[in-house]
């Protein structure tokens, strides 16, 4: 994203206060270029600001963009940086500002596309990204080691295991091992590489071959390190990738971890390996009782992000801050604020608009001050907060409804739902 900061050679004066916004839902079929094409039409309508749906990198195929997997990249399905440049140029020429629907408080997890989450699964509490997610490690405490519940299985863990649906795979390019359940990747902790390598070489009946002896040596190197440091693990994984023919031998030997029937040694091997990881694979229904990470409402694949943590805040806002700094963004609508506090003078001069709420909104004062201090033209930046209280929305909705129909709706509701609670209580 270096070009983002270098692109602006002149300062374009854009309207500081939104007079009329136009919401655009961006996706793979309507990206930055398609948005740029309608800017002249929006100018003719008198639009002062384009209000864009989230356009940071989201899960592939996302139709809405709220399932962010990378805060520091533009969504390639929308056209990436070149197309974004064309959109911002079109906006500048039309004198229209850009407001981003920003999602700092939750990320898409599971699957195999969120680098922060994958690192967390691999390293557990030792991961530099562990502080970015709200996890109660002690809730899944087994064998003196807390684990993260992963409710991704379509059946019980035992059934998925014995039916061979959980597969151990080797990535010969990275020199890494992961357990896969369909599209979900669960990295294996490097401390267990020694056991995997010895078992695989033995299963491939290659212990006396030059390749097998070299892999045994690397297994010993992994074992001697115990709880490996990240740089040591990376060095040993790199050494794995340099063993000519090693990848094919390892893949042949991984049959020792591929169950074909209940009660076999392959079942035991795979189970023992999974029991040693920083996570516990489970049926999705267990999320209702055993989940130990904060999520977005009841959506297991959206994990809450702890932006009150200073390092996490900085990582989440790095690209957005640069877009503000270089004049590409004139506003942020902060999606789904929860779990943070706002104190007086936090935004130091930035314009803030928000609906009333019965619940406090909490943000890290020091992090926000540092963020806005770096953003040039901060006093003209619009910051709109989504609040978790929907009482105000209910009040506004009454303007759009004919109150004379409420009694009939209430009667139908009580009949269909078999509930007697008053409407206001519901």
N, C-alpha and C positions, 0 to 999 in steps of 0.2 A: 504493500500500500504506500510505497514511497511517493509514487506519482500523485497521490491525493494531496499531499502537502505542497508539491511543487507546481500544481496545475494553475493556481490563481496568480496571475500577474497583475491584475487590477482589482480594486475593491468595488464591488457592485452594491449600490445602496438598495436594499430590499425593505419592504414594509416591516416594521418591528412589531406591530400589533395586528393579529389576524382579524380581518374584517369579514371575510367569507372563505371558509375552507372547503376543499373538495377531497373526499376520501377515495383512495384508490387501493384496491386489493390486488397486490402483485403476486404472480405465480409463474410457473414455467411457460404458460401460454400467453401471459400478459406481463412482460418484463419491463426493464428500464427503457428500451427503445420504443415499445408500444406506448409507454407513458409519455415519452418525449413527443411522440407524434400528435398527441391531443392537447399539448400545452397552448398552442394558438387558440384553440376552441375555449379552453378554460380562461384565457385572458379576455376573450370576448364576453364571457359570462361575468366578468368582474371578480374572479377568484383572486384572493390575495395570497393564499398559502395552499400548497398541495400537501395533504395529510396522507402519508404513505404507510401502508401496513409494514410490519417488520421486514427489513431487507438484509439483515445479517445472515450468515450461513445457517440454514435450517436443515432439518432431515430431508433427504432426497425425496422428491415427490410431494412435499408439503404444499397444501393448497392455501395456507393461511400465514405461515412464517413464524408462528408463535413457538414452535418447537425448535429453538435455537440449539445448535451443537457447537458453534464456534463464534465467540464474540468478536474475534479479530480478523474476520474475513467477510467480504460481501458475498451474497448468495450467488454462486455461479449459474444457477438455473434461471436467474433473472438477467443474465448477460455479463455479470462480473464487473470489474472496474472500468473497462473501456466503455461499456454501455452506460454505466453510472455517470461517467464523465459527460457523455452526450446529453443525458437527462439534466444534469446540473447546469450545463451550458444553455440548454433550451429554457430552463427556468430563469436563469440570470437575464437572458435576452428579453424575456417577457416580464421581468420585474416581479416574479412570483417567488415567495419563500417556500422552504421545504420543512415540514414537520415530520419527524420519524416516530412511529409507534414503537417504543423501545421496551424490551422485555428483560430487565436485569435480574429479576427475582426467581426465575426458574429456568431449567435447561432440559432438553430432551435427553433421556438416558436409556440404558439397555442397548440392544442392537450392537453395532460395531463402529459407530461414527463419531462418538464424543471422546476426544483424547483425554480430557480431564477425568471422566468417569472410568475409562479403561485403565488409566494410571492408578486410580483409587482402588480398583479391583485387584490390581497386580501387587500394590505395595501396602494396602490397608492404611492404618493410621500413620504410617511413615511416609505416605505420599504427600508431596507438596500441595496437592489439591484436596487433601482430607479436610482442611479447614474451610473449604468452599461449600461443603455440603453439611446439612444438619443431620448427624448420625449418632445414635445411641449405641455405641459399640458393645456395651455391657448387656444389652437386651438379648443378644444371641450368644451369650458366653458359653462356650463348650471347650473342654480341654484347655482351660486357662487362657483361651484366646477368644476375644469378641469377634463376631462375624456380622456381615451385612446381609440381610435377607434379600434375595432376588426372586420375586414372585413372577417368574417368566414361563414356567412349565404349564403345558396344557393338561397334564395328568400328575399323579403323585410322583414324588422324586423316585421312589422305588421302582415304579413301573417304567418311568422314562429311562432309568439306569439299566435295568435288565433287558429292555427292548432295544438297547443300543442307540437311543435317540440323542444321548449326550456323548459327543465324540471328542477325543483328544487329537489335535492336529498340530503339525509342525510347519512353521513358516521359514523356509530355507533362506529367504532373503534377509529376514530380521534375525534369524537364529533364535526364534521365540516359540513357546508352546502356549496353546490356548485350548480351553474346553469350549466347544460350540454346541449350542442347542438351536438348530435351524439357523435363523439369521442373527442370533445373539452370540456375541463373543465374550468369553470370560477368561482373561489372561491368567496364566499360572504363575505363582510366586517363584522367582528365580531360585529360592532356597530349595525347591523341589526338583530342579533340573537334574541333579546328580542321580536321584532315584529313577527318573524317567530314562535318562541315557543308559544307565546300567541295565535296566529292564528291557529296553528296546534292543540293545546290542545282543543281549542274551537270547531274546525271542527271535532275532534274525539269524541266530546261530553263526555270529560273525566275530566272536570274541578273540579268535586267534588271527584274524586278518589284520593287515596294517591299518585299515580304516577303523576297525573295531577297537584296536589297541589305542589309537589316537583318541577316540571318543571316550574310552575308559579313563584316559589321562585327564581329559577335560572334566569328566564326571568327578574325579578326585579333586580337581581344582575347585569346582563348585562346592563340593562337600567340605573342604578345608576352610572355606570362607564363612561357613555358618550363615548368620543373617547378613547377606551381602550388602555392601554399599552400592549405590546406584552406578557409580563409575566402574566399579569392579564387575558388576553384572553385565554392563554394556561391553566391557572389554572381553569377557568370556563368551558372550553371545556373538561378538564379532569373530572370535576365534572359531566358533562353531561353523560360521558361514564359510570359512576358508578351508574346511576339510573336504577335499575333493571326493565326491561320491558319498559324503556323509549324510546329505539330505535324503538320498534315496534309501540308504540303509536304515536311517531313523524312521522314515515313513513305513518301511516294511515291518520294523519291529514294534510299531505302535499297535499292532494287532493284539499285543498283550494287554492293552487297555480297552479293547473293543468287545463288549459282551455280546454273546450270541445266544446265551441261554441262562436262566436263573441258576445260581449256585456255583458258577464257574469261577476260576481264578481271575479271569478278566473282569468280572463284576467286582470282586474283592479289590483288585488293583485300582480300578477306576474310583471305587468308593473311598478307599483310603486316601487317594490323591485329592479328591474333592473335599474330604473332611479336613484337610490341612490348609485350605485356602481361606482368604479373608472374607469370603462370601459363602452363603448357603443357598443353593438352588432349591426352589420350592414351587408348589402349585400356586397359580395366581390367586386362588381363593384365600390363601393364608395371609394375603395383604390386609384382610379385614381384621385380623387379630394379632399378627406377629410382626407387622412392618416396623422397621426401626430407622427409617429415614423420612424426613419431611418431604411431602409431595404437594403438588398443585391440586387442591381439593381431593378427589378420589382417583386421580389419574396416576397410575403407578409409573408410567414412562416419562413423567415430568417431575424432576426432583427440585426442591427448593434450593436456592442459592443464597449463601450467607454474605450479602453485600455489606453487612455491618462490619465484616472483617476487612481491615484496611488493604491487605494485599489482594484479596478477592475483588474488592471494589475497583482497585487500580486496573486489574486484569480485565474486568468486565467492561470498563469504560474507556479503555485505551483507544480503540478505533473510533468510537463515537466522539471522544474528546478531540481527536485529530480532525474529524469532519467538521466539528464546530469551529476549531481553530483556523481552518483554512477557508471558512465561509460557505461550506456546502450545506450546513444545517442551520436553520433559524429557529428551530423549536424541537422539543422532545415531549411526547406524551408518555409518561411512565406507566407501564402496564402492571397491574396486579401488585400493588404495594402491600406488604404485610410484614409484621414482625420488626419494624424499625421505629425510631422516634424522631420527630422534627423539632428542632429548637429554634428560638428566635434568631433572626439574622443569619440563618444557615446559608441562604442563597445570596447574601450580600448584593442586593441591587437587581437580581434577576427577577423578571416578572413571573409570578406564580398564579395559576388559576386552578381551582379545585372545587368540587361539590362538597357541601356539608356532610359530615359523617359523625356517627356516634362513637366511632372507634378512633383512637389516636394513630397517626402515621409516624413511624419512627425511622429516621435515617441517621447515619453516622455523620455528625457535625463536621469533624475534622476532615474526613474524606471528601465530603461535598465541597467544603471551602477550598481545599487544594485543587479539586477538579475544576471548579468554576474560575479560580484564580488563573488557571492556565488557559482557559478558553477566551480568546480575543473577542471583543464586542459582547461581553457577557451581559451587559445591561439591556441588550436588545434580544436576548434569547428568551423564548417562551418556554416555560416548563409547566406542563399540565399533568396533574396527578389523578390517576384512577383511584378512587377510594373504595374500600371494601364494604362500606355501608350502602345499601340499596334503598334505604328509606326515602331518600330524595328522589330516586327514580320512580318509586311508587307514587309519590306526590305529583310529579310532573305528568305521569301517565294519565292521571285523572282528567287532565285537560283534553286528552284525545278520546275519552270514553264517554258514552251516554250513560249517566248514572241510573237512568230508569231501567236499564237492563241488568243491573247488578243482582237484584233479587232472583231473577231467573237463572243467571249463571251460578249463583250460590246454591240454588235448589239442585241443578244438574250436577254440580261438583259433589255435594253431599251424597247424592244418590249413587253416582258412579264410583266414588272413592270409599263409600261406607264410613265416612268420617263426620263427626258432629262438632268439631272445633270451629270456633268463630273465624270469619275471614281475616280479621285483623291479626289474630293469633297466628294463623297460617302464614 
